[in-house]
């Protein structure tokens, strides 16, 4: 059985493997031992905080483990509130109008403006599932369980959640959008800039990034073509988030121009449709549908996909599912249908 749980220091080697396999452009999971160990330690601190009245610097990092083998097959994270210490940058796509009534000329031009508009919001991040396990809707579980976690521990998160989608880059990690920035404002390649941001070295962004709005029409065609577009490997994740109610509001990544999508947490489909009921342990019929189910304990959080039977204001799960969730008769679980979002 695959179980999602909080990361531990013993998971470092597996997290490093995920970082290597995730490839170029995966900013939140750089191949850097010190940073990965800090992320694990920071996550442990977040899960250990019993009383949290409002979102702060907490960073929750989870792994998906195959309990039959002990192998970690993926990871997923939530940042409670971004940008509170380190600036959190985006470009916002806007418009300016150049109009001469006398000459009968009207031009509406797109611009990119550097901003910190998402400061303080929660972020879904660090989603990576290893290739052999991209089946049986495991990726859907690894992403959507976070919405159950946010629903259950609502005061730990902002009213708005975002997710940054990986933008277009080639097999060598080169971004067409960054190529223009590199040529005109930076003297480093995309992978180096992406790596520095991933390890928290963001000062160079403010120092070197153009402060005034950029006219999109002045960018080369190959850079214009990828604005707001996602990497081919990211399309399934974007479709899933869109089915949950996430939408782009014109914000893009400053390096690869990938879109950032957002949603009101209360209106996220898995948050809105989830239920919280007490558990009865028993036999579940084979024809019952599958659900994403989690317990209600922060420090000992567990989430799985399993069949259950909802009846009379309670849910019946089998003994194996109860053991994986670490729940007993009468304990509460939160759950949402597995196939309710595409």
C-alpha positions in Angstrom: 0.0 0.0 0.0 1.2 3.5 -0.8 0.9 5.9 2.2 1.5 9.6 2.4 3.2 10.7 5.6 5.4 13.6 6.9 9.0 13.4 5.8 11.7 12.3 8.3 15.5 12.7 8.4 15.7 9.0 7.3 14.1 10.0 4.0 17.0 12.2 2.9 18.5 9.8 0.4 15.1 9.2 -1.2 14.4 13.0 -1.4 17.8 13.5 -3.0 16.9 10.8 -5.6 13.7 12.7 -6.3 15.6 15.9 -6.7 18.0 14.3 -9.2 15.2 12.6 -11.2 13.0 15.8 -11.3 15.4 17.4 -13.7 15.9 21.0 -14.7 13.4 23.7 -13.8 12.1 22.1 -10.6 13.1 25.0 -8.5 11.6 23.8 -5.2 13.7 20.6 -5.2 17.3 21.5 -6.1 20.1 19.0 -6.0 21.7 20.5 -2.9 22.3 18.4 0.3 22.3 21.3 2.7 19.1 22.7 1.4 17.3 19.4 1.3 18.3 18.6 4.9 17.1 22.1 5.9 13.8 21.5 4.2 13.4 18.2 6.1 14.3 19.9 9.4 11.9 22.7 8.7 9.1 20.3 7.9 9.7 18.5 11.1 9.3 21.7 13.0 6.1 22.5 11.2 4.5 19.1 11.9 5.6 19.3 15.6 3.7 22.6 16.2 0.5 21.7 17.9 -1.0 25.1 18.1 -0.9 27.3 15.0 -3.4 30.2 14.9 -2.4 31.6 11.5 -0.1 30.8 8.6 3.5 31.7 9.0 6.9 30.3 8.0 5.8 26.7 8.2 6.8 24.4 5.3 5.1 21.0 5.2 6.8 18.3 3.2 5.4 14.8 2.7 6.6 11.6 1.1 4.7 8.8 -0.4 6.0 5.4 0.8 5.4 1.9 -0.4 4.7 0.2 2.9 5.5 -3.3 1.4 9.0 -2.3 0.5 9.7 0.8 2.5 10.6 2.6 -0.7 9.8 6.3 -1.0 8.2 6.9 -4.4 7.5 10.6 -4.4 7.1 13.8 -2.5 4.7 16.7 -2.1 4.7 20.0 -0.1 2.7 23.0 1.1 4.2 26.3 2.1 1.9 28.0 4.6 2.7 31.6 3.6 5.2 32.5 1.0 7.4 35.7 0.8 7.3 36.6 4.5 11.1 36.5 4.8 12.4 36.1 1.3 10.8 38.1 -1.5 8.5 36.0 -3.7 8.7 37.3 -7.3 6.4 37.0 -10.3 5.8 38.8 -13.5 2.2 40.1 -14.0 0.9 40.3 -17.5 -0.8 43.7 -18.0 -1.7 46.0 -20.8 -0.9 49.6 -21.7 -2.7 51.5 -24.5 -1.0 53.9 -26.9 -3.7 56.0 -28.5 -3.6 59.0 -30.8 -7.1 60.2 -31.6 -5.8 62.7 -34.0 -3.8 60.2 -36.0 -6.4 57.4 -35.5 -3.8 55.0 -34.1 -4.7 52.7 -31.3 -2.3 50.0 -29.9 -2.9 47.9 -26.9 0.4 46.3 -25.8 1.0 43.5 -23.3 3.6 44.2 -20.5 5.4 42.2 -17.9 5.7 43.9 -14.5 7.8 42.5 -11.7 5.8 42.2 -8.5 5.4 40.5 -5.1 1.6 40.3 -5.3 1.4 36.7 -3.8 3.2 37.6 -0.6 1.5 35.8 2.3 -0.5 33.2 0.3 -0.2 29.4 0.7 1.6 27.5 -2.0 1.2 23.9 -3.2 4.7 22.9 -4.2 7.4 20.2 -4.6 5.1 17.6 -6.3 7.1 14.8 -7.8 6.2 11.2 -8.4 8.9 8.8 -9.6 8.3 7.3 -13.1 7.6 3.6 -12.2 4.7 4.7 -9.9 2.9 7.0 -12.3 -0.1 4.8 -12.5 -3.2 3.7 -10.5 -4.0 7.4 -9.9 -1.1 7.7 -7.5 -0.2 11.1 -8.9 -3.8 12.3 -8.2 -3.5 11.1 -4.6 -0.1 12.7 -4.1 -1.4 16.1 -5.2 -5.0 16.1 -3.9 -4.3 14.8 -0.4 -2.8 18.3 0.3 -6.2 19.8 -0.1 -7.6 17.5 2.6 -4.7 18.5 4.8 -5.6 22.2 4.2 -9.3 21.6 4.8 -8.6 19.7 8.1 -6.1 22.2 9.5 -7.6 25.3 8.0 -6.1 27.9 10.3 -2.6 26.9 9.3 -3.1 28.3 5.7 -4.0 31.4 3.9 -7.4 32.0 2.3 -5.7 31.8 -1.2 -3.6 28.9 -2.5 -1.3 29.1 -5.5 0.8 26.6 -7.5 3.6 27.5 -9.8 3.7 25.4 -13.0 7.0 24.5 -14.6 7.5 26.5 -17.8 8.9 25.4 -21.2 12.5 24.3 -21.3 14.4 21.9 -23.6 16.2 18.6 -22.7 19.3 20.6 -21.7 17.3 22.8 -19.3 17.4 25.9 -21.5 14.4 28.2 -21.3 13.6 30.4 -24.4 12.2 33.0 -22.1 15.3 33.1 -19.9 17.5 33.2 -23.0 16.3 36.8 -23.6 16.8 37.8 -20.0 20.2 36.2 -19.9 21.3 38.1 -22.9 20.1 41.5 -21.8 20.3 41.5 -18.0 22.1 38.4 -16.6 25.3 36.7 -17.2 24.4 33.2 -16.1 22.5 30.3 -17.7 19.0 29.2 -16.8 20.0 26.2 -14.7 22.3 28.4 -12.5 19.7 31.0 -11.9 17.0 28.4 -11.2 19.4 26.6 -8.8 20.3 29.9 -6.9 16.6 30.6 -6.5 15.9 27.1 -5.3 18.5 27.4 -2.5 17.2 30.7 -1.4 19.8 33.0 -2.9 17.3 35.5 -4.4 19.1 38.8 -4.0 20.4 38.7 -7.5 16.8 38.8 -8.8 16.2 42.2 -7.4 19.6 43.5 -8.2 19.6 42.4 -11.9 16.0 42.0 -13.0 14.6 44.9 -15.0 12.4 47.1 -12.7 10.3 48.8 -15.3 7.6 47.0 -17.2 8.8 45.0 -20.2 6.9 45.3 -23.5 6.2 41.7 -24.6 6.3 42.7 -28.3 9.9 43.6 -27.9 10.9 40.0 -26.9 12.0 37.6 -29.5 9.3 35.4 -31.0 10.5 32.2 -29.2 10.3 34.0 -25.8 6.9 35.4 -26.5 5.6 31.9 -27.6 6.3 30.3 -24.2 4.7 33.0 -21.9 2.1 31.3 -19.8 2.8 27.8 -21.3 3.7 24.7 -19.2 6.4 22.1 -19.7 5.0 18.9 -21.4 5.6 16.9 -18.2 3.5 19.4 -16.2 0.3 19.2 -18.3 -1.3 16.5 -16.2 -0.7 18.4 -13.0 -2.1 21.6 -14.5 -5.2 19.8 -15.7 -5.8 18.3 -12.3 -5.5 21.7 -10.6 -7.8 23.3 -13.1 -10.4 20.6 -12.4 -10.1 21.6 -8.7 -10.9 25.2 -9.6 -7.4 26.7 -10.0 -7.2 29.5 -12.6 -4.4 31.7 -14.0 -4.7 35.4 -13.1 -1.9 36.5 -15.4 1.1 35.8 -13.2 4.1 33.9 -14.6 7.4 32.7 -13.4 10.2 35.2 -13.8 12.7 32.6 -15.2 10.8 30.3 -17.5 7.4 32.2 -17.8 5.4 29.2 -16.6 1.9 30.1 -15.3 1.0 30.4 -11.7 -2.6 29.3 -10.9 -4.6 30.3 -7.8 -7.8 29.4 -6.0 -9.7 30.4 -2.9 -9.0 27.5 -0.6 -12.7 27.4 0.5 -13.7 26.9 -3.2 -11.2 24.2 -4.1 -13.3 21.2 -5.1 -11.6 18.7 -2.9 -11.8 21.0 0.1 -15.5 21.8 -0.6 -16.5 18.2 -1.3 -14.6 16.5 1.5 -16.3 15.1 4.5 -15.2 14.4 8.1 -16.8 11.4 9.8 -15.9 8.8 12.5 -14.5 5.4 11.6 -15.9 1.9 11.9 -13.5 -0.9 11.0 -15.1 -3.8 9.1 -15.5 -5.4 5.7 -16.0 -3.2 2.7 -17.7 -4.6 -0.4 -15.6 -5.0 -3.5 -17.9 -2.7 -5.5 -17.5 0.3 -3.3 -15.7 3.3 -4.9 -12.2 4.5 -4.0 -11.5 7.6 -1.9 -8.5 9.7 -0.8 -8.7 9.4 3.0 -6.6 11.0 5.7 -6.5 11.0 9.5 -6.9 14.2 11.5 -3.5 14.2 13.3 -0.8 16.7 12.2 2.2 15.1 13.7 1.1 11.5 12.7 -0.6 12.5 9.5 -1.4 9.7 7.1 -3.3 9.6 3.8 -4.1 6.8 1.4 -6.4 5.8 -1.4 -8.9 3.0 -0.4 -12.4 1.8 -0.7 -14.9 2.8 2.0 -18.5 2.5 2.7 -20.3 5.7 4.0 -23.4 5.1 5.9 -25.3 6.5 8.9 -22.9 9.4 9.5 -19.9 7.1 9.7 -17.4 5.4 7.3 -16.5 1.8 7.2 -12.9 1.0 6.3 -11.1 -2.3 6.5 -8.4 -3.2 9.0 -5.5 -2.7 6.5 -6.7 0.8 5.7 -7.2 1.6 9.4 -3.7 0.4 10.2 -2.2 2.5 7.4 -4.0 5.6 8.6 -3.2 4.8 12.3 -6.9 5.2 13.3 -9.1 3.2 15.6 -12.8 2.7 16.0 -14.4 6.1 16.6 -11.5 8.2 15.3 -12.3 10.7 12.6 -11.1 10.7 9.0 -11.5 13.2 6.2 -12.2 11.9 2.7 -13.1 12.8 -0.8 -13.8 10.7 -3.8 -10.8 9.7 -5.8 -12.4 10.1 -9.2 -14.2 13.4 -8.5 -11.6 15.5 -10.3 -9.7 14.7 -13.6 
